[in-house]
Amino acid sequence: MGRWKNLLLATLLAVGTVMGCAETDNTQQKQSRLDAVKSRGKLNCGVDGGLPGFSFVDENGKYSGLDVDVCKAVAAALFDDPEAVEYRNLDATERFTALNGGEVDMLSRNTTWTISRDTSVGMEFAPTTFYDGQGMMVRKNSGIKTLKDFAGKSVCVEAGTTTELNLTDKMRQAGVKAETLTFQKADPAYAAYAEGRCQGMTSDKSQLIARRSTLPNASEHILMNVTMSKEPLGPVTVNNDSAWFDVVKWITYALIEAEELGITSANVEQMKQSDNPTIRRFLGVEGALGEGLGLTNDFTVRIIKHVGNYGEIYEPNLGEKSQFKLPRGQNDLWTRGGLLYSPPFR
């Protein structure tokens, strides 16, 4: 009888251990990146770091650009401090590994939203912050006018990007045999192009325009009249963490909604006195929309006060107030013929 009693006791202990492990696993699953970021007191944000207008670090270690300002918007919403960010420069091949491994909390580095990245790679894409398309840069005197002119020539491209895949597709479609020179990082790719090792450099058009400004004799290089793909770029988080994804998603939407409502860094305090219920709800004067995200109800006020609305971010980095002077185009509000559109804050 003692033997069976001991066996029963061992079985019960084993079941209890398994159940305990299951409860621990469930607890871990419920732990959101949002809680980790709050506890840490700062945001770890993965950026490019070498792309003027989007994310660029100067000789003093200061970061600037549209992607950087998105990181700052998240930090502002969480901590009321846009500087509560630690940036990590990531190339195209290491960015997803760094995010999946928890080295960074989010990516804000010209990353294209695709179905495979949204599924098999395990990413979650927040709203698009810049609609782009792949282009090709060549020298003015190259005589290259179309993709067919690349027969027997070479193109430089960064490895691990949709750019590389699109180039292969387009050359195949055009029936052109061209050599593709791939590089692990963007800097050596542009250096090779500048040295004449390849006749074309392909990437997102915005990146080509930004990088052209850093080339010797920048005026000698032009973008061909060709768009090789759709490139919706925006912030990225990991899969299966809806609490954190919702925070990044709605902070991004807040930048767009603020511009549509006419709320700026200069008038945000005044707008809190508005009689418009939509504005009062958006700014947290009424309702509790922030609490539903695990944030303060005035999280949008924090964002706009410190960073501004989408237009205030776009113009100094890429628009008329920048060296690039890129027109808003499809990156304008839907009310002005663009693609930027926020769901209701209700």
C-alpha angles and dihedrals in degrees: 000000000000090000093055091045091054091047091051091049092050090049093051091048091050092050090048091050092050092048090048091051090049091052090049091049091050090050091051091049090053091052105102128205084238090069092047093051092047092050092048092051095222141063122244105212126186114218139162096244096195104065115096113222093023109044122343132156117209130211089275093055094252116145124215140165142086094287090048091052090054088056088049091050091056091048091047092052092048103038106012084242122101091194094061089101134109111201125210121194109225129181122219095265098051102038099089094043090052091050095045090047093053095245088126130024095218143354123240101169119115094284118167119230110233134162095246093051090047092052121018096026090050102234133142116213119213119207116308112263097185129025110208143159134216116261141175128238122205137163116273092236095047095096089224111141105154138022089258088066088069092074106132092005133102137243127203118222139166115251123240094032137116083239091070093050094045091051091055091049095048095046090048090049091050091047091238126147106209130157116248117210110197126198131192092225135029097239097065090043092058090041090056090049091049089051091053096246088131130029096217138036118203131195140112109324092239090054092048091052091047095046093044088065089063096051123100108259092009092184090067091069128074138183114242119237093254135108111198101182150350112269114187105184126194149125120310134204132175125273125261098032104100095167093059094038091052091053094052091042097052094041087057091048089049090063090055097041092049091057092048090051091048094244114149138173087259098053105027095106091048091047090059086073092057120127090215106111092208091057093043091051092045092052093046095246087124130025129013106263093140094055090058088061096044090254135108115278090244094055091122091054089054091051096048095041093054104028109014131224125305094274091051089053096044101048101057093040104040110353137073093308091055133073090252099054093199112180115237093240110149088359090070128097119283088243088064098044097273132117100246109115130156125203114239121285094225 
